[in-house]
Structure formats: C-alpha cells, structure tokens
C-alpha cells in the first residue's frame, strides 16, 4: 500500500471513531432535559444534584438516580418516572 493511501485510511478511521464518540455523547445529553422537566413538573426546583441524578439515569443507574432525586426532595413516583425517562427516551 502506498503511503498516501495508508494515511487516507488512517484519517478515515480516525474520523469515524471520533464521530461515533461525539454522536454517543450528544445522545446521552438529550435525555437529561426530559428527566429535569419531570422533576420541575413535580414542583421541585432543578439543581446541580438533580442534574447529577438524571445523569445517573442516563447511564442506566436507575436505583442511584431515584435515590438521589428523592434525596433532593422529588416525590418517589416522580423520581421513578424521571429516571425512567432519562434511561429510556420516548
């Protein structure tokens, strides 16, 4: 394989890998607003603790998410729904 063709292959592979990382990060962030909206609808102000809890939900830690949200004052049913919304987008 010629050097220019090899360089082009490496750059193409690098572009695909970095593009996949960016896509995954943006998809995870898209679920946090749904979680925080449900928290707001329950009458609790969104704080850094709520954002961190919703992030746990996005990463699949539903028990940790619910525990953190109830610790922040979110009623149990609303916390459960918010965390499920974070983990499983509509």
C-alpha positions, 0 to 999 in steps of 0.5 A: 500500500502506498503511503498516501493511501495508508494515511487516507485510511488512517484519517478515515478511521480516525474520523469515524471513531471520533464521530461515533464518540461525539454522536454517543455523547450528544445522545446521552445529553438529550435525555437529561432535559426530559428527566429535569422537566419531570422533576420541575413538573413535580414542583421541585426546583432543578439543581446541580444534584438533580442534574447529577441524578438524571445523569445517573439515569442516563447511564442506566443507574436507575436505583442511584438516580431515584435515590438521589432525586428523592434525596433532593426532595422529588416525590418517589413516583416522580423520581421513578418516572424521571429516571425512567425517562432519562434511561429510556427516551420516548 
